[in-house]
Amino acid sequence: MAEPVLFRDLQFGQEIYDVEIHGTGNGQFIGLVKEDGGPCRIAFRGSTVVRDGRRVALARGTMAWVEQEGKGDTA
C-alpha cells in the first residue's frame, strides 16, 4: 500500500497513544485519544466527507482530562 499523503515527511517514534473511534450510524463519529499513563485526553467528534472521490473523516478535538484522586482544589 502506498504511503498516505497525510504521513508524507513525518518521522515516527514510540507508540504511546491509544485512539478509540465509535461510529454513530449516521456518517458521524466520536473518539478519544489518550497517552499511556497520563490523565490528559483529546475528545473529538466529526463526520465523513468526500474529497477527490474518497471518504475522509474530519474531526475537531478538545482537551479533556481525568481528575486524579487526591489532586484537586483543597480550599
TIVO-2410 file (N, C-alpha, C; in nm, 3 decimals):
# residues 75
REC num residu      c1      c2      c3 atome chaine
REC   1      M   0.085  -0.118   0.000     N      A
REC   1      M   0.000   0.000   0.000    CA      A
REC   1      M   0.089   0.124   0.000     C      A
REC   2      A   0.055   0.221  -0.079     N      A
REC   2      A   0.132   0.345  -0.087    CA      A
REC   2      A   0.115   0.427   0.041     C      A
REC   3      E   0.220   0.500   0.075     N      A
REC   3      E   0.214   0.585   0.195    CA      A
REC   3      E   0.113   0.697   0.173     C      A
REC   4      P   0.020   0.715   0.266     N      A
REC   4      P  -0.078   0.823   0.251    CA      A
REC   4      P  -0.010   0.961   0.253     C      A
REC   5      V  -0.065   1.053   0.175     N      A
REC   5      V  -0.012   1.189   0.170    CA      A
REC   5      V  -0.009   1.250   0.310     C      A
REC   6      L  -0.103   1.214   0.393     N      A
REC   6      L  -0.110   1.266   0.529    CA      A
REC   6      L   0.017   1.238   0.608     C      A
REC   7      F   0.087   1.128   0.579     N      A
REC   7      F   0.206   1.090   0.653    CA      A
REC   7      F   0.337   1.133   0.587     C      A
REC   8      R   0.327   1.198   0.473     N      A
REC   8      R   0.448   1.237   0.399    CA      A
REC   8      R   0.535   1.327   0.486     C      A
REC   9      D   0.665   1.302   0.486     N      A
REC   9      D   0.767   1.381   0.558    CA      A
REC   9      D   0.761   1.367   0.709     C      A
REC  10      L   0.686   1.273   0.763     N      A
REC  10      L   0.680   1.252   0.907    CA      A
REC  10      L   0.780   1.147   0.951     C      A
REC  11      Q   0.835   1.165   1.067     N      A
REC  11      Q   0.918   1.065   1.133    CA      A
REC  11      Q   0.834   1.006   1.245     C      A
REC  12      F   0.848   0.876   1.270     N      A
REC  12      F   0.766   0.811   1.371    CA      A
REC  12      F   0.851   0.766   1.488     C      A
REC  13      G   0.798   0.782   1.609     N      A
REC  13      G   0.865   0.739   1.730    CA      A
REC  13      G   0.790   0.625   1.796     C      A
REC  14      Q   0.806   0.618   1.926     N      A
REC  14      Q   0.743   0.512   2.005    CA      A
REC  14      Q   0.592   0.530   2.007     C      A
REC  15      E   0.520   0.419   2.002     N      A
REC  15      E   0.374   0.423   2.011    CA      A
REC  15      E   0.334   0.444   2.156     C      A
REC  16      I   0.271   0.558   2.185     N      A
REC  16      I   0.230   0.587   2.323    CA      A
REC  16      I   0.085   0.632   2.335     C      A
REC  17      Y   0.016   0.645   2.223     N      A
REC  17      Y  -0.121   0.693   2.225    CA      A
REC  17      Y  -0.218   0.582   2.188     C      A
REC  18      D  -0.331   0.578   2.257     N      A
REC  18      D  -0.442   0.490   2.221    CA      A
REC  18      D  -0.552   0.576   2.162     C      A
REC  19      V  -0.610   0.532   2.053     N      A
REC  19      V  -0.718   0.604   1.987    CA      A
REC  19      V  -0.837   0.511   1.978     C      A
REC  20      E  -0.952   0.558   2.022     N      A
REC  20      E  -1.076   0.479   2.015    CA      A
REC  20      E  -1.178   0.562   1.939     C      A
REC  21      I  -1.238   0.504   1.835     N      A
REC  21      I  -1.333   0.575   1.749    CA      A
REC  21      I  -1.461   0.493   1.740     C      A
REC  22      H  -1.574   0.561   1.759     N      A
REC  22      H  -1.705   0.496   1.751    CA      A
REC  22      H  -1.791   0.568   1.648     C      A
REC  23      G  -1.846   0.493   1.553     N      A
REC  23      G  -1.941   0.549   1.458    CA      A
REC  23      G  -2.077   0.563   1.522     C      A
REC  24      T  -2.149   0.668   1.485     N      A
REC  24      T  -2.282   0.690   1.542    CA      A
REC  24      T  -2.392   0.636   1.451     C      A
REC  25      G  -2.353   0.584   1.335     N      A
REC  25      G  -2.451   0.524   1.245    CA      A
REC  25      G  -2.510   0.619   1.143     C      A
REC  26      N  -2.474   0.745   1.149     N      A
REC  26      N  -2.529   0.842   1.053    CA      A
REC  26      N  -2.418   0.921   0.982     C      A
REC  27      G  -2.302   0.859   0.967     N      A
REC  27      G  -2.190   0.926   0.900    CA      A
REC  27      G  -2.107   1.012   0.993     C      A
REC  28      Q  -2.140   1.011   1.121     N      A
REC  28      Q  -2.063   1.087   1.218    CA      A
REC  28      Q  -1.994   0.990   1.313     C      A
REC  29      F  -1.897   1.043   1.389     N      A
REC  29      F  -1.824   0.959   1.483    CA      A
REC  29      F  -1.776   1.042   1.601     C      A
REC  30      I  -1.745   0.974   1.709     N      A
REC  30      I  -1.685   1.035   1.826    CA      A
REC  30      I  -1.562   0.953   1.861     C      A
REC  31      G  -1.468   1.013   1.931     N      A
REC  31      G  -1.348   0.938   1.964    CA      A
REC  31      G  -1.272   0.999   2.079     C      A
REC  32      L  -1.170   0.926   2.120     N      A
REC  32      L  -1.087   0.967   2.233    CA      A
REC  32      L  -0.943   0.925   2.205     C      A
REC  33      V  -0.851   1.016   2.232     N      A
REC  33      V  -0.707   0.989   2.223    CA      A
REC  33      V  -0.653   1.001   2.363     C      A
REC  34      K  -0.576   0.901   2.409     N      A
REC  34      K  -0.515   0.910   2.541    CA      A
REC  34      K  -0.373   0.859   2.538     C      A
REC  35      E  -0.290   0.920   2.621     N      A
REC  35      E  -0.149   0.885   2.630    CA      A
REC  35      E  -0.130   0.783   2.741     C      A
REC  36      D  -0.046   0.683   2.717     N      A
REC  36      D  -0.019   0.580   2.818    CA      A
REC  36      D   0.018   0.643   2.952     C      A
REC  37      G  -0.055   0.609   3.057     N      A
REC  37      G  -0.022   0.650   3.192    CA      A
REC  37      G  -0.051   0.794   3.228     C      A
REC  38      G  -0.104   0.873   3.138     N      A
REC  38      G  -0.129   1.014   3.167    CA      A
REC  38      G  -0.277   1.045   3.180     C      A
REC  39      P  -0.311   1.155   3.250     N      A
REC  39      P  -0.450   1.192   3.269    CA      A
REC  39      P  -0.510   1.270   3.151     C      A
REC  40      C  -0.427   1.323   3.061     N      A
REC  40      C  -0.476   1.407   2.951    CA      A
REC  40      C  -0.539   1.324   2.840     C      A
REC  41      R  -0.641   1.382   2.781     N      A
REC  41      R  -0.714   1.319   2.671    CA      A
REC  41      R  -0.743   1.424   2.565     C      A
REC  42      I  -0.772   1.379   2.444     N      A
REC  42      I  -0.830   1.462   2.341    CA      A
REC  42      I  -0.959   1.394   2.300     C      A
REC  43      A  -1.071   1.460   2.325     N      A
REC  43      A  -1.201   1.407   2.287    CA      A
REC  43      A  -1.239   1.475   2.156     C      A
REC  44      F  -1.285   1.397   2.058     N      A
REC  44      F  -1.319   1.458   1.931    CA      A
REC  44      F  -1.448   1.402   1.875     C      A
REC  45      R  -1.506   1.481   1.786     N      A
REC  45      R  -1.624   1.438   1.712    CA      A
REC  45      R  -1.610   1.490   1.570     C      A
REC  46      G  -1.666   1.418   1.478     N      A
REC  46      G  -1.652   1.459   1.339    CA      A
REC  46      G  -1.749   1.387   1.249     C      A
REC  47      S  -1.726   1.405   1.120     N      A
REC  47      S  -1.811   1.341   1.021    CA      A
REC  47      S  -1.727   1.300   0.902     C      A
REC  48      T  -1.784   1.216   0.820     N      A
REC  48      T  -1.715   1.175   0.698    CA      A
REC  48      T  -1.759   1.264   0.584     C      A
REC  49      V  -1.665   1.300   0.499     N      A
REC  49      V  -1.692   1.381   0.381    CA      A
REC  49      V  -1.624   1.312   0.263     C      A
REC  50      V  -1.656   1.357   0.144     N      A
REC  50      V  -1.594   1.302   0.024    CA      A
REC  50      V  -1.498   1.408  -0.032     C      A
REC  51      R  -1.371   1.369  -0.047     N      A
REC  51      R  -1.268   1.455  -0.105    CA      A
REC  51      R  -1.202   1.378  -0.218     C      A
REC  52      D  -1.201   1.437  -0.334     N      A
REC  52      D  -1.139   1.373  -0.450    CA      A
REC  52      D  -1.189   1.231  -0.469     C      A
REC  53      G  -1.318   1.211  -0.446     N      A
REC  53      G  -1.379   1.079  -0.466    CA      A
REC  53      G  -1.353   0.978  -0.356     C      A
REC  54      R  -1.288   1.020  -0.247     N      A
REC  54      R  -1.258   0.928  -0.136    CA      A
REC  54      R  -1.325   0.977  -0.009     C      A
REC  55      R  -1.372   0.883   0.071     N      A
REC  55      R  -1.432   0.919   0.201    CA      A
REC  55      R  -1.320   0.952   0.300     C      A
REC  56      V  -1.334   1.065   0.367     N      A
REC  56      V  -1.235   1.113   0.463    CA      A
REC  56      V  -1.308   1.150   0.591     C      A
REC  57      A  -1.250   1.114   0.704     N      A
REC  57      A  -1.307   1.153   0.833    CA      A
REC  57      A  -1.242   1.284   0.877     C      A
REC  58      L  -1.322   1.384   0.907     N      A
REC  58      L  -1.274   1.512   0.957    CA      A
REC  58      L  -1.327   1.531   1.098     C      A
REC  59      A  -1.241   1.573   1.189     N      A
REC  59      A  -1.284   1.589   1.328    CA      A
REC  59      A  -1.220   1.712   1.389     C      A
REC  60      R  -1.278   1.758   1.495     N      A
REC  60      R  -1.224   1.868   1.575    CA      A
REC  60      R  -1.215   1.817   1.717     C      A
REC  61      G  -1.100   1.837   1.781     N      A
REC  61      G  -1.079   1.783   1.915    CA      A
REC  61      G  -1.075   1.891   2.022     C      A
REC  62      T  -1.100   1.850   2.144     N      A
REC  62      T  -1.091   1.940   2.259    CA      A
REC  62      T  -1.014   1.871   2.370     C      A
REC  63      M  -0.942   1.950   2.449     N      A
REC  63      M  -0.868   1.891   2.561    CA      A
REC  63      M  -0.965   1.842   2.667     C      A
REC  64      A  -0.931   1.731   2.727     N      A
REC  64      A  -1.009   1.675   2.837    CA      A
REC  64      A  -0.909   1.604   2.928     C      A
REC  65      W  -0.948   1.575   3.050     N      A
REC  65      W  -0.858   1.505   3.141    CA      A
REC  65      W  -0.938   1.432   3.246     C      A
REC  66      V  -0.871   1.335   3.304     N      A
REC  66      V  -0.928   1.256   3.412    CA      A
REC  66      V  -0.879   1.319   3.541     C      A
REC  67      E  -0.969   1.359   3.625     N      A
REC  67      E  -0.930   1.416   3.753    CA      A
REC  67      E  -0.866   1.306   3.838     C      A
REC  68      Q  -0.746   1.333   3.883     N      A
REC  68      Q  -0.675   1.232   3.963    CA      A
REC  68      Q  -0.716   1.242   4.108     C      A
REC  69      E  -0.740   1.128   4.169     N      A
REC  69      E  -0.781   1.121   4.309    CA      A
REC  69      E  -0.683   1.193   4.399     C      A
REC  70      G  -0.734   1.275   4.489     N      A
REC  70      G  -0.649   1.343   4.585    CA      A
REC  70      G  -0.579   1.467   4.530     C      A
REC  71      K  -0.601   1.498   4.403     N      A
REC  71      K  -0.538   1.615   4.345    CA      A
REC  71      K  -0.647   1.708   4.295     C      A
REC  72      G  -0.688   1.795   4.376     N      A
REC  72      G  -0.791   1.889   4.338    CA      A
REC  72      G  -0.777   2.011   4.428     C      A
REC  73      D  -0.872   2.099   4.415     N      A
REC  73      D  -0.872   2.220   4.498    CA      A
REC  73      D  -0.899   2.180   4.643     C      A
REC  74      T  -0.810   2.215   4.733     N      A
REC  74      T  -0.826   2.176   4.874    CA      A
REC  74      T  -0.885   2.288   4.957     C      A
REC  75      A  -0.927   2.397   4.894     N      A
REC  75      A  -0.982   2.511   4.969    CA      A
REC  75      A  -1.121   2.481   5.020     C      A
***
